[in-house]
Amino acid sequence: MTATTTYLELSEASAHKFYEVCVQGATVTISYGRIGETGTIRTTTYPDVAKAAQTAKKKIDEKVRKGYAPAVKGVRQRRPVTRRQITSTRSTALQAPVLWRFNSGGPAFGIFIGADEAWVGNENGDVYTVTHDGTVTGRFGLPDGVKCIVADDYWIYAGCDDGRVYDLGGKVPRVAYEIASDVDIYWLDIHDGVLGVSDREGGITTVDHEDEFKWSRRSTGDGAWMVRCADEGVFHGHSRGVTHYASRSGDPLWHTNTVGGVLFGWQETTEVFAGTANGWVHRLAKSTGAEIARYRCDAAVFSCATSPGGEYVFAGDNHSSVYCFAADGTRLWKLATGCGSAFSMQYRDERLYVVTTDGSLACIDASAAAIHGAEQGAVPQPRDIKADGWRRVEASAVVETVAVSGNGVVVECVQEAGRLRVHVVSDGYDRTRAVQFPKDIRVPGARYVVAEIHTSVNGGFYRARGEIKRLL
């Protein structure tokens, strides 16, 4: 029996997707997903050929109304993905006082250290949560390698090599943003719902809370790893230095050259920090770009961070060493991680957390007493943490259904100007404001129960937080 196939594609600023419908007799097979990937495949057999044809036509017509158009399969290719080059060598420095280490199972880039837990994400798409004393408490599974993990107030997001950014605030990862498939993502940051994306070509793109394009700029350099978003704007580090752009317009406000291309960046309230391939960390004023101080490492700087207010500056090089500097540039110490080079790091409460080229999340005691002991050769035996029994909670568009809203806030998904928007239905909220809500679970006309609804910092929209369930 001859099969009839209809292949459609949708190209937007934020995503390139396909939708294919194959009808063979009374059987309809639908495939959909991001272009260049296998996607999701669903096959349904109907009572007769006429019903199958009718259903297929309805599905196709729905997609065409949403902007999908006929295309030739295979012309548009899968998004490019660049992995950070692992050029780590063993440090010759004395061993740092590592309290515990957790092997995540693959080279790790993503890290966020919250009040209660540390988050680590690796190239295998695993995201683990670990308490500060070294106990694994959870495991998420994303479809591709984790580029980075970033916090935006209450919300935790993971940037993934599949081009999506996942909200990790609930029991199941949900898609919050989708990046155009022709952008080779290097790094991400989010501030008050606005996503900044730096890429291989040296470009910077921002997307708003509804995952809609705001502006894009091409720097004078390439290989842009650093992006930091703040009220003052977007700070973009690339092979030619650091450039500051205005938040709303994307207008360049200042540019500062660095000694070597920027590999990683950090920010404090009034300053940004840029680590370079030539072994320097530059400390720049956010307001003017003026250099306040400079910190010298012995090899290329993979990562950097600071203690609150920038009192101490930390860096990790590609020789598996970590450094600590005083604010004025004085090097205080250099020690070895013992578990690879630190791709990312964060300081909290006298501890330096690093994620490394061998996939470890390591907790280093950075207190003065522990560092002094390490410099004398006295270090604790690190505990090796295991994640036995933890199964991946995979990212999913499946939503639990409930009959009553309980104590949650009710929101509704509606079609507006060709886009699916979400608004609050419960009393006490402004129903004209949009709600930042996962993209992959939106269904026109559906109502959902959200654990919490918060007003954005700028007051222009609401943000959903916690578990989401669909009302019957």
LUMZAFI-600093 format. One record per residue (C-alpha): residue in three letters; z, x, y. Coordinates in steps of 0.05 Angstrom, whole numbers, plus 5000, padded with zeros to 4 digits. Each point is the difference from the previous one (the first is absolute). Layout:
N
ALAZXY
...
# end
This chain:
472
MET500050005000
THR497950295068
ALA505550165049
THR499549875075
THR503750495045
THR501649955074
TYR502750625034
LEU503149975070
GLU503350505047
LEU504349945061
SER500250585050
GLU505549995053
ALA503250525045
SER505950024953
ALA497049894931
HIS493749984957
LYS500549514941
PHE495549714947
TYR499749334963
GLU495649904939
VAL498949354962
CYS496550024933
VAL498249334965
GLN497950004927
GLY499649314971
ALA506849675009
THR503550665014
VAL501350275070
THR502350725011
ILE502550185070
SER501250725021
TYR502950195068
GLY503450575035
ARG498650605044
ILE493050294997
GLY499550594952
GLU505949774957
THR500049584937
GLY504149465033
THR502849384966
ILE495949644948
ARG501249274980
THR496049614948
THR500549244992
THR496349544951
TYR498749295024
PRO498649364960
ASP492550035014
VAL494650395035
ALA499749535060
LYS507550095015
ALA499350754995
ALA494150015048
GLN503649535049
THR506350445000
ALA495950645010
LYS496349705059
LYS506549775032
LYS503050704993
ILE493850335030
ASP499749505058
GLU507450135016
LYS498850755005
VAL493749925042
ARG503949585050
LYS505050575005
GLY494550495018
TYR497850284933
ALA492550114994
PRO495150184943
ALA499550754988
VAL497350504950
LYS505450254954
GLY501250755001
VAL497050145069
ARG506850055034
GLN504450534967
ARG507450054986
ARG504450255056
PRO500850765005
VAL506850294983
THR502650695018
ARG506150304965
ARG504250515036
GLN498450684972
ILE505650294958
THR500350745019
SER507450084988
THR502950664978
ARG507050194979
SER504950195055
THR503250685001
ALA505949745042
LEU506949854973
GLN500949324966
ALA501949415044
PRO506249594980
VAL496349434964
LEU505049464980
TRP495149604956
ARG492649944987
PHE495849444971
ASN493250144969
SER495649415018
GLY494450204952
GLY494650225049
PRO499050385066
ALA504049615051
PHE498249885074
GLY503649365019
ILE507350025021
PHE504749565039
ILE507550085003
GLY503649355018
ALA507449845009
ASP500949844926
GLU494150294962
ALA494750534999
TRP492849804986
VAL494850464967
GLY492749864985
ASN495250444959
GLU492750094983
ASN500749554939
GLY501649405043
ASP507450004981
VAL505249835053
TYR507350114981
THR506449835036
VAL505950474990
THR507049955028
HIS502750575042
ASP504350234943
GLY493950044954
THR499549354960
VAL493249684990
THR500349265020
GLY492849764997
ARG492750154987
PHE493749705030
GLY492950114975
LEU494150045049
PRO492750034977
ASP498650715026
GLY503550615028
VAL505349905054
LYS498150365064
CYS506449875039
ILE506149545007
VAL501949775070
ALA505349565029
ASP499149505056
ASP506949735018
TYR502149604938
TRP493250074965
ILE497950544951
TYR492550124989
ALA496150444952
GLY493150255018
CYS495750044938
ASP493550364982
ASP496849324984
GLY499749895075
ARG505649495003
VAL506950035030
TYR505349654959
ASP506349665024
LEU505750224954
GLY505249535029
GLY500149504943
LYS500550034925
VAL492450084994
PRO495550445044
ARG495449585044
VAL493850205040
ALA501650045074
TYR493850375026
GLU493150204975
ILE496250605027
ALA492450035003
SER497250314937
ASP496050545037
VAL506350295031
ASP503050594962
ILE507449895017
TYR504450605011
TRP506449695028
LEU502949355026
ASP505649775046
ILE502349325023
HIS503949775062
ASP501749275014
GLY494549774952
VAL494550445030
LEU497050474949
GLY497250695019
VAL495150344952
SER497950735005
ASP494150234959
ARG496150594972
GLU494949995057
GLY505450085053
GLY499949275019
ILE505749535018
THR499749254991
THR505249475016
VAL500649314968
ASP504549435024
HIS505049584962
GLU494549534975
ASP496250604972
GLU494849935054
PHE496650605033
LYS502950215068
TRP496550655017
SER497450654971
ARG499150695030
ARG496750644975
SER503950635017
THR496950685016
GLY502550254932
ASP500049794928
GLY504949964941
ALA504949565037
TRP506549974959
MET504849835055
VAL500849315029
ARG506449745032
CYS500449315033
ALA505049815053
ASP500949565062
GLU497050575041
GLY493650004959
VAL496950374942
PHE500950754989
HIS494350294960
GLY499950704970
HIS493550324976
SER496650674993
ARG499850105076
GLY507149795017
VAL503749375020
THR497149425041
HIS503949425029
TYR496649325007
ALA502349375035
SER502449464952
ARG495949415026
SER493650325026
GLY499450634960
ASP498850405064
PRO501650744992
LEU506250195042
TRP500750744983
HIS497950534951
THR503650644981
ASN496950574960
THR504050284942
VAL500050674964
GLY496049784939
GLY498149314975
VAL505549484995
LEU502149824929
PHE505949555011
GLY504049695057
TRP506849725017
GLN502749625059
GLU506649895036
THR501349545059
THR497050455054
GLU496450544960
VAL494950114945
PHE499750584952
ALA493650284969
GLY499950494942
THR493750424992
ALA496050394949
ASN501650645038
GLY507549944987
TRP502449705065
VAL503849375018
HIS498649785072
ARG505149575038
LEU496449585053
ALA502549525053
LYS497349304987
SER499149865074
THR495750605018
GLY498250394937
ALA503550615029
GLU502650494947
ILE507650035000
ALA501050494943
ARG496350324942
TYR502650174931
ARG497250554956
CYS499449944924
ASP497250534953
ALA494449574972
ALA496149365011
VAL504649425018
PHE499149414952
SER505549575031
CYS505249975054
ALA505949575022
THR506150015045
SER507249805002
PRO501549435050
GLY497850185070
GLY496650644976
GLU506350424999
TYR497450344937
VAL492750074979
PHE498050064927
ALA493450224969
GLY497150104931
ASP494550514987
ASN494850074944
HIS504150564968
SER505549514976
SER504850205057
VAL503849565048
TYR502450225069
CYS505149795052
PHE499550175074
ALA504549895059
ALA496849585055
ASP498450625042
GLY495750304944
THR505150454967
ARG499050034924
LEU506749844967
TRP498050044927
LYS494350024949
LEU501249804927
ALA496049824938
THR499449294974
GLY499350224928
CYS495449414986
GLY493650125039
SER497849945072
ALA502449425043
PHE494249545016
SER504749545039
MET507350035021
GLN505449615036
TYR507150175023
ARG505949534995
ASP507550125003
GLU499950754989
ARG495149954943
LEU492750205000
TYR495749594953
VAL493350284979
VAL494349764956
THR495950564969
THR493650244969
ASP503049964930
GLY502049275011
SER507450105014
LEU504449635048
ALA505550515015
CYS506449915039
ILE502250645035
ASP507150075028
ALA498550235071
SER507250045023
ALA502250665031
ALA504850164943
ALA494849874946
ILE494750425036
HIS504950575010
GLY501649994926
ALA492650004982
GLU498850615044
GLN505450354960
GLY496649794935
ALA504949444983
VAL496449354987
PRO501749384957
GLN496349854936
PRO495349435020
ARG500449364960
ASP493449784970
ILE499249265010
LYS496349574949
ALA496749315007
ASP500549794927
GLY498749264988
TRP497049845068
ARG493449634993
ARG495049965057
VAL500249365041
GLU492649965014
ALA496949765066
SER497949284990
ALA497149405036
VAL503749524953
VAL505549615036
GLU505749624968
THR499949255016
VAL506049575018
ALA501149265014
VAL505050075057
SER500850495057
GLY507550104993
ASN502650465056
GLY493350325013
VAL495249925058
VAL493749594987
VAL493350275024
GLU493049724992
CYS493250344991
VAL494349705041
GLN492850165015
GLU498950205072
ALA493450275028
GLY497850244931
ARG506550364986
LEU506149794959
ARG506149985045
VAL507349854984
HIS504749615045
VAL507349784994
VAL501149274983
SER507750004999
ASP503749775062
GLY502450505051
TYR493750435003
ASP493950045045
ARG494549694957
THR494550315043
ARG501950714980
ALA496750324940
VAL504250284943
GLN498650694972
PHE499149814927
PRO497150324937
LYS492449964999
ASP498849914926
ILE504249384989
ARG497449575058
VAL497049334977
PRO497449495051
GLY504849415006
ALA505450314958
ARG507350025022
TYR504750564982
VAL507550135003
VAL501850675032
ALA506950314994
GLU500150215074
ILE495749955062
HIS501150505057
THR497050045069
SER495950635013
VAL502750505050
ASN494949805052
GLY501349264987
GLY492749834987
PHE500449814926
TYR504649894942
ARG501050454939
ALA501649774929
ARG505350384963
GLY502449974928
GLU498049554943
ILE494349505008
LYS499049394957
ARG494849455002
LEU502149285009
LEU497249504950
# end
